[in-house]
């Protein structure tokens, strides 16, 4: 069993997203965060939907806020997106 642990602050700073027919985790992450690499964040916040590959219309998902100023955020970016990252 997988259990996602969210802090009270994280729960308060969440919004929601209503799926459209054909949505996938990476597409939703791209729409809400501008980067498909955050699909794992969405899955952890919506653990009951973790086995869904392609969503139907109208599924309400929780969208946690991402602190883009944190060290953890920067560490999870691909090298070319990091501050002073390698462009090659």
GIRAGI-V189883 format. One record per backbone hydrogen bond with DSSP energy under -0.5 kcal/mol. NH is the residue of the N-H (numbers start at 1). CO is the residue of the C=O. Records with the same first field share a line. If there is no record, write none. Layout:
NH: CO + CO
//
This chain:
5: 3
6: 4
11: 7
12: 8
13: 9
14: 11
15: 63
17: 61
19: 17 + 59
22: 55
23: 20
28: 24
29: 25
30: 26
31: 27
32: 28
33: 29
34: 29 + 30
35: 29
38: 35
39: 36
40: 37
41: 38
42: 38
43: 39
44: 40
45: 41
46: 42 + 43
47: 44
49: 46
50: 47
52: 49
55: 23
58: 19
59: 56
61: 17 + 59
63: 15
64: 62
65: 13
68: 66
70: 67
74: 70
75: 71
76: 72 + 73
77: 74
81: 78
82: 78 + 79
85: 82
//
